[in-house]
Amino acid sequence: MAVTRTFALGSEEFFQQIDHITKSHILRGSESLCRLLQYLAKQSLLHPDAPLKEYQIATEVYGRRSDFDPHSDSTIRVQAGRLRIKLAEYYATEGANDSILVKLPKGSYHLVFEARHAQLEPHPSLPVADSPAEPAHTAPRWPFAVLVLLVCLIVSLSALGALLWTRKQSDASPSSPATRPASGPLADFWKPFTSGSEEPWVIFSNAAFTGRPETGMRYYNSREDSKTAVYDHYTGVGEVLAVHALDEAFSSLSHRIRVKRGSLFTLDDASDSNLIFVGSPSENLSLLDIPGTSEFVFERVASGPRRGDLSIVNRHPRPGEAARYLASPSDVPLTEDYALIAWVPGVSPQRLIMILAGTTTFGTQGAVEFVCRPDSVRKLMQTVSTQKPGMSPFEALVRIKIARGVPIDEELVALRPR
């Protein structure tokens, strides 16, 4: 990589680059990865000689308890792998012209900062990968530079024309045979929802409330409250980030989604389109009007200390499985939730329904992120195929680990093919 000595950088410029990356489209919505990147940058730049271990990251970034064991819990390694992939995606797209390259080498948690277009003369002790300077030239280079600029201009105009023509052709014929189909675990998993030209509906939950935000709100009770007092334009943080994750996943498959809040859902949507429901039936009431799950169902606890809490009931527990799954109690920090990932037949035979729902908004977010990542989707499909040959409808129960309101890890607990 040829570079020239044109400016010197200190830690402030490196932190600015980290801030630029965390605000990019690639990492937008990935709060856990943003926190990890910012922490690793701080430790790498301010304490370059200090060892950086999984235990330190787990306790200081993700709020894990002092008994965290990195040998039995791979959360930090998984998160680092995800961050490594996101950094590669960023520099292949939005950050293609950035002058500072940030890398997370395998086997280390210290970031490396590398020059791309200019020689960095960093602050002492900062971890920077340098590159040899370009040899000096003394002869005038104006004629050659003008020629290069003219050639670049011609190539750029030609490329722009080709890009506009390709985009026009793509918009006019989205399913053109010339378009290379997406491949990989995500493409295989979502194929039933992307195989046609029709865009699926994503129906996100927006529970009905009474009262006003400035004076206090509570869930609507049909037996006690007037229908005219309902506020149905609120949804959880997890649902918002979940819709964003689905949009990114479908975009990577060259497909689009349509989004609608639950209160506007109609049965015509169910008969005319494939549906993806985001949120549990306790808030996404539209799920009560369509075919749902049969092995794992949402149900509020009727008695005992957790009375009124939303749970997922396992109707036919197998050895090692519980009959009921609940999130962390409301009087302690939320560190665990459970969620459903279910692919069930739709209202009409040719339609499909995907249900992605936790007992809390963060469980819902975790369930959606689970089906938007190639590695977890691959494991899910492998588990489905071992119980029933081929990819077919199923119901899965997933455990979501949460730290400071952010899903950081998901684990498949149980699965039932349909």
C-alpha positions as CSV (number, residue, x, y, z in Angstrom):
1,M,0.0,0.0,0.0
2,A,1.7,3.2,-1.2
3,V,1.2,6.2,1.1
4,T,2.7,9.7,1.4
5,R,3.7,11.7,4.5
6,T,1.1,14.4,4.5
7,F,-0.2,14.6,8.1
8,A,0.2,13.3,11.6
9,L,-2.4,11.7,13.7
10,G,-3.0,11.4,17.5
11,S,-5.5,9.4,19.5
12,E,-8.2,11.9,18.9
13,E,-8.3,11.1,15.1
14,F,-8.4,7.4,15.9
15,F,-11.4,7.9,18.3
16,Q,-13.1,10.0,15.6
17,Q,-12.7,7.0,13.2
18,I,-14.3,4.7,15.7
19,D,-17.2,7.1,16.2
20,H,-17.6,7.3,12.4
21,I,-17.8,3.5,12.2
22,T,-20.3,3.2,15.1
23,K,-22.6,5.7,13.4
24,S,-22.5,3.9,10.0
25,H,-25.3,2.0,8.4
26,I,-23.4,-1.3,9.0
27,L,-23.4,-1.0,12.8
28,R,-26.5,1.1,13.2
29,G,-28.9,-0.9,15.5
30,S,-26.1,-3.2,16.8
31,E,-25.7,-1.6,20.2
32,S,-23.8,-4.5,21.7
33,L,-21.2,-4.4,18.9
34,C,-20.9,-0.6,19.1
35,R,-20.1,-0.8,22.8
36,L,-17.6,-3.6,22.2
37,L,-15.8,-1.6,19.5
38,Q,-15.7,1.6,21.6
39,Y,-14.3,-0.3,24.6
40,L,-11.7,-2.1,22.5
41,A,-10.6,1.2,21.0
42,K,-10.3,2.8,24.4
43,Q,-8.2,0.0,25.8
44,S,-6.1,-0.4,22.6
45,L,-5.3,3.3,22.4
46,L,-4.9,4.3,26.0
47,H,-3.5,1.0,27.3
48,P,-1.7,-0.6,24.3
49,D,0.7,-2.7,26.5
50,A,-2.0,-4.0,28.9
51,P,-3.4,-7.5,28.2
52,L,-7.0,-7.6,27.3
53,K,-8.9,-10.7,28.3
54,E,-12.4,-12.1,27.7
55,Y,-13.2,-12.0,31.4
56,Q,-12.4,-8.2,31.5
57,I,-14.6,-7.6,28.4
58,A,-17.5,-9.7,29.7
59,T,-17.6,-8.0,33.1
60,E,-16.9,-4.4,32.1
61,V,-18.8,-4.3,28.7
62,Y,-21.6,-6.7,29.1
63,G,-22.2,-6.7,32.9
64,R,-21.4,-10.3,33.4
65,R,-21.1,-11.6,37.0
66,S,-17.7,-12.1,38.7
67,D,-18.1,-15.9,38.2
68,F,-18.0,-15.6,34.4
69,D,-16.0,-18.5,32.9
70,P,-14.7,-17.8,29.3
71,H,-13.9,-21.5,28.9
72,S,-17.6,-22.5,29.1
73,D,-19.1,-19.3,27.8
74,S,-18.2,-18.3,24.3
75,T,-20.2,-15.0,24.3
76,I,-17.2,-12.7,23.9
77,R,-15.6,-14.8,21.2
78,V,-18.9,-14.8,19.3
79,Q,-19.3,-11.0,19.7
80,A,-15.7,-10.4,18.5
81,G,-16.3,-12.6,15.5
82,R,-19.4,-10.6,14.6
83,L,-17.5,-7.3,15.0
84,R,-14.7,-8.6,12.8
85,I,-17.3,-9.3,10.1
86,K,-19.0,-6.0,10.5
87,L,-15.7,-4.1,10.2
88,A,-14.9,-6.0,6.9
89,E,-18.4,-5.1,5.6
90,Y,-17.9,-1.4,6.6
91,Y,-14.6,-1.1,4.7
92,A,-16.0,-2.9,1.7
93,T,-18.9,-0.4,1.5
94,E,-19.3,2.9,3.4
95,G,-15.7,3.1,4.5
96,A,-14.1,2.2,1.2
97,N,-12.5,5.7,1.0
98,D,-11.6,6.1,4.7
99,S,-7.9,6.9,5.4
100,I,-7.8,4.9,8.6
101,L,-8.4,1.2,8.5
102,V,-9.4,-0.5,11.8
103,K,-8.8,-4.2,12.2
104,L,-9.5,-6.7,14.9
105,P,-6.9,-9.5,14.3
106,K,-8.0,-13.1,15.1
107,G,-6.7,-14.3,18.5
108,S,-6.4,-10.8,19.9
109,Y,-8.8,-8.2,21.4
110,H,-6.4,-5.2,20.7
111,L,-7.4,-3.2,17.6
112,V,-4.9,-2.3,14.9
113,F,-5.0,1.0,13.1
114,E,-3.6,1.0,9.6
115,A,-3.0,3.8,7.1
116,R,-4.8,3.5,3.7
117,H,-4.3,6.7,1.8
118,A,-1.7,8.6,3.9
119,Q,1.2,7.9,6.1
120,L,0.2,8.1,9.7
121,E,2.7,9.6,12.1
122,P,0.9,8.7,15.3
123,H,1.2,9.6,18.8
124,P,3.9,7.5,20.6
125,S,2.8,4.0,21.7
126,L,-0.4,4.0,19.6
127,P,-1.0,0.6,17.8
128,V,-0.6,1.6,14.1
129,A,0.4,-0.7,11.3
130,D,2.6,1.4,9.0
131,S,3.4,1.1,5.3
132,P,6.4,2.1,3.3
133,A,6.4,5.6,2.0
134,E,6.1,6.2,-1.7
135,P,9.5,7.0,-3.4
136,A,10.1,10.7,-3.9
137,H,9.9,12.1,-7.5
138,T,11.7,15.2,-8.5
139,A,10.7,15.5,-12.2
140,P,7.6,17.5,-13.1
141,R,4.5,15.3,-13.4
142,W,1.8,17.7,-14.5
143,P,1.4,16.3,-18.0
144,F,1.1,12.8,-16.7
145,A,-1.3,13.9,-13.9
146,V,-3.6,15.6,-16.4
147,L,-3.6,12.5,-18.6
148,V,-4.5,10.3,-15.5
149,L,-7.3,12.7,-14.6
150,L,-8.7,12.6,-18.1
151,V,-8.6,8.8,-18.1
152,C,-10.2,8.6,-14.7
153,L,-13.0,11.0,-15.8
154,I,-13.8,8.9,-18.9
155,V,-13.8,5.7,-16.9
156,S,-16.0,7.2,-14.1
157,L,-18.5,8.5,-16.7
158,S,-18.6,5.1,-18.4
159,A,-19.1,3.4,-15.0
160,L,-21.8,5.8,-14.0
161,G,-23.6,5.2,-17.3
162,A,-23.3,1.4,-16.8
163,L,-24.6,1.7,-13.2
164,L,-27.6,3.7,-14.1
165,W,-28.4,1.3,-17.0
166,T,-28.1,-1.7,-14.7
167,R,-30.2,-0.1,-12.0
168,K,-32.9,0.8,-14.6
169,Q,-32.9,-2.7,-15.9
170,S,-33.1,-4.1,-12.4
171,D,-36.0,-1.8,-11.4
172,A,-37.8,-2.7,-14.5
173,S,-37.4,-6.4,-14.1
174,P,-36.5,-7.4,-10.5
175,S,-36.6,-11.1,-11.2
176,S,-34.5,-10.9,-14.4
177,P,-32.6,-14.2,-15.1
178,A,-29.4,-12.1,-15.5
179,T,-29.6,-11.2,-11.8
180,R,-27.3,-13.5,-9.8
181,P,-29.5,-15.2,-7.0
182,A,-28.3,-14.8,-3.4
183,S,-26.8,-17.9,-1.9
184,G,-25.8,-19.1,1.6
185,P,-27.7,-20.0,4.8
186,L,-29.8,-16.8,4.9
187,A,-30.9,-17.2,1.3
188,D,-31.9,-20.9,2.0
189,F,-33.7,-20.0,5.2
190,W,-35.7,-17.1,3.8
191,K,-36.2,-18.6,0.4
192,P,-40.0,-19.3,1.0
193,F,-40.4,-15.5,1.7
194,T,-38.2,-14.3,-1.2
195,S,-38.8,-16.8,-4.0
196,G,-41.6,-14.7,-5.5
197,S,-41.7,-11.1,-6.6
198,E,-44.2,-10.2,-3.9
199,E,-42.8,-8.5,-0.8
200,P,-43.8,-10.1,2.6
201,W,-45.5,-8.0,5.2
202,V,-43.7,-7.4,8.5
203,I,-46.3,-6.9,11.2
204,F,-44.8,-5.4,14.4
205,S,-46.5,-5.2,17.7
206,N,-48.0,-1.9,19.0
207,A,-50.0,-2.6,22.2
208,A,-53.1,-0.7,23.0
209,F,-52.7,1.8,25.9
210,T,-55.1,4.2,27.8
211,G,-54.1,7.4,29.4
212,R,-51.6,10.0,28.1
213,P,-47.8,10.0,28.1
214,E,-47.6,13.1,30.3
215,T,-50.1,11.8,32.9
216,G,-49.4,8.1,32.9
217,M,-50.4,5.2,30.7
218,R,-51.4,1.5,31.2
219,Y,-52.4,-1.4,29.0
220,Y,-56.0,-1.2,27.6
221,N,-58.5,-3.4,29.3
222,S,-61.6,-4.1,27.1
223,R,-63.8,-4.8,30.1
224,E,-63.1,-1.5,31.9
225,D,-61.9,1.1,29.3
226,S,-63.7,3.0,26.5
227,K,-62.4,2.1,23.0
228,T,-62.2,5.8,22.2
229,A,-59.4,6.2,24.8
230,V,-57.0,3.8,23.1
231,Y,-53.5,4.9,22.1
232,D,-52.0,2.3,19.7
233,H,-49.0,4.2,18.3
234,Y,-46.3,2.9,20.7
235,T,-44.0,0.0,20.3
236,G,-40.9,-1.4,22.1
237,V,-37.2,-0.6,21.4
238,G,-36.6,-4.2,20.5
239,E,-39.3,-4.2,17.8
240,V,-37.8,-1.1,16.2
241,L,-34.4,-2.6,16.0
242,A,-35.8,-6.0,14.9
243,V,-37.5,-4.4,11.9
244,H,-34.2,-2.7,11.0
245,A,-32.4,-6.1,11.2
246,L,-35.0,-7.7,9.0
247,D,-34.7,-4.9,6.4
248,E,-31.0,-5.3,6.3
249,A,-31.2,-9.1,5.9
250,F,-33.7,-8.9,3.1
251,S,-31.7,-6.2,1.4
252,S,-28.7,-8.5,1.4
253,L,-30.9,-11.0,-0.4
254,S,-32.0,-8.4,-3.0
255,H,-35.5,-8.4,-1.7
256,R,-37.7,-5.9,0.1
257,I,-40.2,-6.0,3.0
258,R,-43.3,-4.0,3.7
259,V,-43.9,-2.9,7.2
260,K,-47.2,-2.4,9.0
261,R,-48.1,-2.0,12.7
262,G,-50.3,-4.7,14.2
263,S,-53.4,-2.5,14.8
264,L,-53.6,-1.9,11.0
265,F,-53.4,-5.6,10.1
266,T,-56.3,-7.2,8.2
267,L,-57.2,-10.7,7.3
268,D,-56.8,-9.7,3.7
269,D,-53.1,-9.3,4.4
270,A,-53.0,-12.9,5.7
271,S,-54.7,-14.3,2.6
272,D,-52.8,-12.3,0.0
273,S,-49.2,-12.2,1.4
274,N,-46.6,-14.1,3.4
275,L,-46.3,-12.6,6.9
276,I,-43.6,-12.0,9.4
277,F,-44.9,-11.2,12.9
278,V,-42.5,-9.3,15.3
279,G,-43.7,-9.3,18.9
280,S,-45.8,-11.6,21.1
281,P,-49.6,-11.9,21.0
282,S,-49.8,-10.1,24.3
283,E,-48.9,-6.9,22.4
284,N,-49.2,-8.0,18.7
285,L,-52.9,-8.8,19.0
286,S,-53.1,-9.6,15.3
287,L,-51.6,-13.0,16.1
288,L,-54.8,-14.0,17.9
289,D,-56.7,-13.9,14.6
290,I,-54.5,-16.2,12.6
291,P,-53.1,-19.8,12.8
292,G,-50.4,-19.8,15.5
293,T,-48.1,-22.2,17.4
294,S,-49.2,-25.4,19.0
295,E,-46.2,-26.7,20.9
296,F,-45.0,-23.5,22.4
297,V,-47.6,-20.9,23.4
298,F,-47.6,-17.6,25.3
299,E,-49.5,-17.6,28.5
300,R,-49.5,-15.3,31.6
301,V,-48.8,-17.0,35.0
302,A,-52.0,-17.4,36.9
303,S,-50.7,-17.7,40.4
304,G,-47.6,-17.6,42.6
305,P,-44.9,-14.9,43.0
306,R,-44.7,-14.5,39.2
307,R,-48.4,-14.0,38.8
308,G,-49.3,-11.9,35.7
309,D,-45.9,-12.4,34.1
310,L,-45.8,-13.5,30.5
311,S,-44.3,-16.9,29.9
312,I,-43.8,-19.5,27.1
313,V,-45.5,-22.8,27.9
314,N,-44.0,-26.0,26.6
315,R,-47.0,-28.2,26.0
316,H,-45.1,-31.4,25.6
317,P,-41.8,-31.2,27.5
318,R,-39.1,-33.6,26.5
319,P,-36.4,-34.9,28.9
320,G,-34.3,-32.0,30.1
321,E,-36.9,-29.4,29.1
322,A,-39.0,-27.2,31.4
323,A,-42.8,-26.9,31.2
324,R,-42.7,-23.1,31.4
325,Y,-40.1,-20.4,30.5
326,L,-39.9,-16.9,31.9
327,A,-37.7,-13.9,31.6
328,S,-35.7,-12.5,34.6
329,P,-38.1,-11.3,37.4
330,S,-39.1,-7.7,37.2
331,D,-37.4,-6.8,40.5
332,V,-33.9,-7.7,39.2
333,P,-31.9,-6.5,36.1
334,L,-33.1,-8.2,32.9
335,T,-30.4,-10.7,31.9
336,E,-32.4,-13.5,30.3
337,D,-35.5,-13.9,28.2
338,Y,-37.1,-16.6,26.0
339,A,-38.5,-16.2,22.5
340,L,-40.3,-18.2,19.8
341,I,-39.1,-18.6,16.3
342,A,-41.9,-20.3,14.4
343,W,-42.6,-21.0,10.7
344,V,-46.3,-22.1,10.4
345,P,-48.7,-22.5,7.5
346,G,-50.7,-19.4,6.6
347,V,-54.5,-18.8,6.3
348,S,-54.4,-20.0,2.7
349,P,-52.4,-23.1,1.6
350,Q,-50.0,-21.0,-0.5
351,R,-49.1,-18.5,2.2
352,L,-46.6,-18.8,5.1
353,I,-46.2,-17.1,8.5
354,M,-43.1,-16.5,10.5
355,I,-43.5,-15.6,14.2
356,L,-40.5,-13.9,16.0
357,A,-41.5,-13.1,19.5
358,G,-40.0,-12.9,23.0
359,T,-41.7,-12.4,26.4
360,T,-40.1,-8.9,26.5
361,T,-39.1,-6.4,23.7
362,F,-35.5,-7.4,24.0
363,G,-36.3,-11.1,23.6
364,T,-38.1,-10.2,20.4
365,Q,-35.1,-8.3,19.2
366,G,-32.9,-11.3,20.0
367,A,-35.1,-13.7,18.1
368,V,-35.0,-11.6,15.0
369,E,-31.2,-11.1,15.2
370,F,-31.0,-14.9,15.5
371,V,-32.7,-15.5,12.1
372,C,-30.7,-12.6,10.4
373,R,-27.3,-14.1,11.0
374,P,-25.8,-16.8,8.8
375,D,-24.1,-18.8,11.5
376,S,-27.2,-19.2,13.8
377,V,-29.5,-19.8,10.8
378,R,-27.2,-22.5,9.6
379,K,-27.4,-24.3,13.0
380,L,-31.1,-23.9,13.1
381,M,-31.6,-25.5,9.7
382,Q,-29.3,-28.3,10.6
383,T,-31.3,-29.1,13.7
384,V,-34.6,-29.0,11.8
385,S,-33.2,-31.4,9.1
386,T,-32.0,-33.9,11.7
387,Q,-35.6,-34.2,13.1
388,K,-37.4,-34.0,9.8
389,P,-35.7,-34.3,6.4
390,G,-35.7,-31.0,4.4
391,M,-36.5,-27.5,5.5
392,S,-40.1,-27.4,6.6
393,P,-42.4,-25.6,9.1
394,F,-41.2,-25.7,12.7
395,E,-41.5,-24.2,16.2
396,A,-38.3,-23.3,18.1
397,L,-37.7,-22.0,21.6
398,V,-34.6,-19.7,22.0
399,R,-32.9,-18.4,25.2
400,I,-31.8,-14.8,24.9
401,K,-28.9,-13.5,27.1
402,I,-29.3,-9.7,27.7
403,A,-26.9,-7.1,29.2
404,R,-28.0,-3.5,29.8
405,G,-31.0,-3.9,27.6
406,V,-29.1,-5.4,24.6
407,P,-29.3,-9.0,23.4
408,I,-25.8,-10.4,23.4
409,D,-26.3,-14.1,22.7
410,E,-28.9,-16.6,21.7
411,E,-29.1,-20.3,22.3
412,L,-31.5,-22.9,20.8
413,V,-33.3,-24.6,23.7
414,A,-35.9,-26.8,22.0
415,L,-37.3,-27.4,18.5
416,R,-40.5,-29.1,17.1
417,P,-41.0,-29.8,13.4
418,R,-44.5,-29.5,12.2
